[in-house]
Amino acid sequence: MWLLVLLLSIKIQMPTWYWIILTIITIIRPFVWIIEKYLENEIEKSMKELENTK
């Protein structure tokens, strides 16, 4: 996917800022996924604890 975007952007001469943003998003995405999974697990734990206290 990234390679396809690269080829298309070269063909239509996309600006440098686009590449900077794309690279930052590509680097940050796995970290966001890890944080999201952690939060999801913590919310589930809290929900189970609340259910058990009733």
OpenMM code with the backbone's topology and positions (N, CA, C; nanometers):
from openmm import Vec3, app, unit

residues = "MET TRP LEU LEU VAL LEU LEU LEU SER ILE LYS ILE GLN MET PRO THR TRP TYR TRP ILE ILE LEU THR ILE ILE THR ILE ILE ARG PRO PHE VAL TRP ILE ILE GLU LYS TYR LEU GLU ASN GLU ILE GLU LYS SER MET LYS GLU LEU GLU ASN THR LYS".split()
positions = [
    Vec3(0.0835, -0.1195, 0.0000),
    Vec3(0.0000, 0.0000, 0.0000),
    Vec3(0.0875, 0.1251, 0.0000),
    Vec3(0.1879, 0.1241, 0.0881),
    Vec3(0.2752, 0.2405, 0.0965),
    Vec3(0.3495, 0.2615, -0.0352),
    Vec3(0.3932, 0.1523, -0.0956),
    Vec3(0.4643, 0.1596, -0.2235),
    Vec3(0.3738, 0.2126, -0.3338),
    Vec3(0.2500, 0.1692, -0.3332),
    Vec3(0.1535, 0.2185, -0.4315),
    Vec3(0.1342, 0.3688, -0.4178),
    Vec3(0.1223, 0.4157, -0.2961),
    Vec3(0.1078, 0.5599, -0.2726),
    Vec3(0.2326, 0.6342, -0.3198),
    Vec3(0.3483, 0.5761, -0.2938),
    Vec3(0.4731, 0.6377, -0.3393),
    Vec3(0.4748, 0.6524, -0.4911),
    Vec3(0.4420, 0.5453, -0.5608),
    Vec3(0.4425, 0.5500, -0.7075),
    Vec3(0.3412, 0.6515, -0.7608),
    Vec3(0.2235, 0.6519, -0.7033),
    Vec3(0.1215, 0.7477, -0.7480),
    Vec3(0.1629, 0.8914, -0.7190),
    Vec3(0.2219, 0.9135, -0.6041),
    Vec3(0.2608, 1.0495, -0.5687),
    Vec3(0.3741, 1.1012, -0.6571),
    Vec3(0.4637, 1.0132, -0.6941),
    Vec3(0.5705, 1.0537, -0.7861),
    Vec3(0.5099, 1.0879, -0.9222),
    Vec3(0.4157, 1.0086, -0.9630),
    Vec3(0.3526, 1.0317, -1.0929),
    Vec3(0.2775, 1.1648, -1.0960),
    Vec3(0.2049, 1.1945, -0.9871),
    Vec3(0.1281, 1.3203, -0.9866),
    Vec3(0.1987, 1.4321, -0.9105),
    Vec3(0.3227, 1.4075, -0.8700),
    Vec3(0.4096, 1.5071, -0.8062),
    Vec3(0.3482, 1.5683, -0.6804),
    Vec3(0.3237, 1.4832, -0.5843),
    Vec3(0.2682, 1.5306, -0.4572),
    Vec3(0.3761, 1.6026, -0.3765),
    Vec3(0.3336, 1.6952, -0.2929),
    Vec3(0.4306, 1.7747, -0.2158),
    Vec3(0.4965, 1.6953, -0.1023),
    Vec3(0.6044, 1.7520, -0.0520),
    Vec3(0.6828, 1.6875, 0.0524),
    Vec3(0.6044, 1.6738, 0.1822),
    Vec3(0.5230, 1.7721, 0.2174),
    Vec3(0.4487, 1.7670, 0.3436),
    Vec3(0.3619, 1.6428, 0.3507),
    Vec3(0.3103, 1.5990, 0.2382),
    Vec3(0.2273, 1.4787, 0.2353),
    Vec3(0.3094, 1.3584, 0.2820),
    Vec3(0.4329, 1.3498, 0.2365),
    Vec3(0.5194, 1.2382, 0.2752),
    Vec3(0.5577, 1.2439, 0.4210),
    Vec3(0.5767, 1.3630, 0.4728),
    Vec3(0.6097, 1.3779, 0.6143),
    Vec3(0.4933, 1.3275, 0.6994),
    Vec3(0.3728, 1.3686, 0.6662),
    Vec3(0.2542, 1.3259, 0.7406),
    Vec3(0.2333, 1.1755, 0.7281),
    Vec3(0.2466, 1.1218, 0.6095),
    Vec3(0.2276, 0.9783, 0.5877),
    Vec3(0.3293, 0.8960, 0.6679),
    Vec3(0.4524, 0.9414, 0.6701),
    Vec3(0.5568, 0.8711, 0.7441),
    Vec3(0.5298, 0.8745, 0.8942),
    Vec3(0.4891, 0.9894, 0.9452),
    Vec3(0.4586, 1.0014, 1.0880),
    Vec3(0.3427, 0.9091, 1.1253),
    Vec3(0.2387, 0.9077, 1.0438),
    Vec3(0.1244, 0.8204, 1.0710),
    Vec3(0.1664, 0.6743, 1.0670),
    Vec3(0.2494, 0.6381, 0.9710),
    Vec3(0.2953, 0.4999, 0.9586),
    Vec3(0.3776, 0.4574, 1.0798),
    Vec3(0.4574, 0.5473, 1.1333),
    Vec3(0.5408, 0.5154, 1.2491),
    Vec3(0.4561, 0.5087, 1.3765),
    Vec3(0.3589, 0.5966, 1.3907),
    Vec3(0.2807, 0.6064, 1.5134),
    Vec3(0.1717, 0.4999, 1.5233),
    Vec3(0.1207, 0.4514, 1.4125),
    Vec3(0.0069, 0.3590, 1.4125),
    Vec3(0.0225, 0.2374, 1.5049),
    Vec3(0.1360, 0.1652, 1.5044),
    Vec3(0.1478, 0.0495, 1.5942),
    Vec3(0.1396, 0.0871, 1.7426),
    Vec3(0.1940, 0.2027, 1.7787),
    Vec3(0.1884, 0.2462, 1.9177),
    Vec3(0.0454, 0.2789, 1.9592),
    Vec3(-0.0275, 0.3406, 1.8693),
    Vec3(-0.1678, 0.3709, 1.8971),
    Vec3(-0.2461, 0.2413, 1.9155),
    Vec3(-0.2164, 0.1420, 1.8352),
    Vec3(-0.2846, 0.0126, 1.8460),
    Vec3(-0.2560, -0.0514, 1.9819),
    Vec3(-0.1327, -0.0455, 2.0269),
    Vec3(-0.0954, -0.1030, 2.1566),
    Vec3(-0.1692, -0.0310, 2.2700),
    Vec3(-0.1721, 0.0998, 2.2656),
    Vec3(-0.2416, 0.1772, 2.3688),
    Vec3(-0.3910, 0.1460, 2.3673),
    Vec3(-0.4462, 0.1359, 2.2493),
    Vec3(-0.5885, 0.1047, 2.2361),
    Vec3(-0.6218, -0.0316, 2.2976),
    Vec3(-0.5400, -0.1319, 2.2692),
    Vec3(-0.5629, -0.2657, 2.3255),
    Vec3(-0.5486, -0.2652, 2.4776),
    Vec3(-0.4509, -0.1947, 2.5275),
    Vec3(-0.4314, -0.1857, 2.6714),
    Vec3(-0.5540, -0.1235, 2.7383),
    Vec3(-0.6017, -0.0126, 2.6834),
    Vec3(-0.7189, 0.0534, 2.7390),
    Vec3(-0.8418, -0.0359, 2.7321),
    Vec3(-0.8572, -0.1056, 2.6226),
    Vec3(-0.9703, -0.1971, 2.6078),
    Vec3(-0.9671, -0.3052, 2.7157),
    Vec3(-0.8502, -0.3625, 2.7417),
    Vec3(-0.8355, -0.4649, 2.8462),
    Vec3(-0.8652, -0.4081, 2.9850),
    Vec3(-0.8179, -0.2880, 3.0112),
    Vec3(-0.8421, -0.2266, 3.1407),
    Vec3(-0.9911, -0.1967, 3.1610),
    Vec3(-1.0566, -0.1523, 3.0576),
    Vec3(-1.2003, -0.1253, 3.0664),
    Vec3(-1.2765, -0.2552, 3.0918),
    Vec3(-1.2368, -0.3608, 3.0242),
    Vec3(-1.3018, -0.4905, 3.0463),
    Vec3(-1.2817, -0.5378, 3.1902),
    Vec3(-1.1613, -0.5228, 3.2425),
    Vec3(-1.1346, -0.5609, 3.3820),
    Vec3(-1.2242, -0.4828, 3.4769),
    Vec3(-1.2338, -0.3540, 3.4546),
    Vec3(-1.3161, -0.2692, 3.5397),
    Vec3(-1.4629, -0.3101, 3.5327),
    Vec3(-1.5093, -0.3406, 3.4138),
    Vec3(-1.6489, -0.3835, 3.3963),
    Vec3(-1.6741, -0.5138, 3.4723),
    Vec3(-1.5806, -0.6083, 3.4642),
    Vec3(-1.5959, -0.7360, 3.5342),
    Vec3(-1.5954, -0.7161, 3.6857),
    Vec3(-1.5077, -0.6291, 3.7336),
    Vec3(-1.5026, -0.5999, 3.8762),
    Vec3(-1.6333, -0.5368, 3.9235),
    Vec3(-1.6868, -0.4464, 3.8429),
    Vec3(-1.8133, -0.3845, 3.8788),
    Vec3(-1.9263, -0.4865, 3.8825),
    Vec3(-1.9260, -0.5772, 3.7878),
    Vec3(-2.0286, -0.6811, 3.7837),
    Vec3(-2.0167, -0.7744, 3.9038),
    Vec3(-1.8950, -0.8012, 3.9469),
    Vec3(-1.8745, -0.8912, 4.0600),
    Vec3(-1.9112, -0.8271, 4.1940),
    Vec3(-1.9061, -0.6980, 4.2043),
    Vec3(-1.9373, -0.6311, 4.3286),
    Vec3(-2.0882, -0.6182, 4.3514),
    Vec3(-2.1662, -0.6379, 4.2504),
    Vec3(-2.3119, -0.6258, 4.2640),
    Vec3(-2.3713, -0.7418, 4.3379),
] * unit.nanometer
topology = app.Topology()
chain = topology.addChain("A")
for resn in residues:
    res = topology.addResidue(resn, chain)
    for name in ("N", "CA", "C"):
        topology.addAtom(name, app.Element.getBySymbol(name[0]), res)
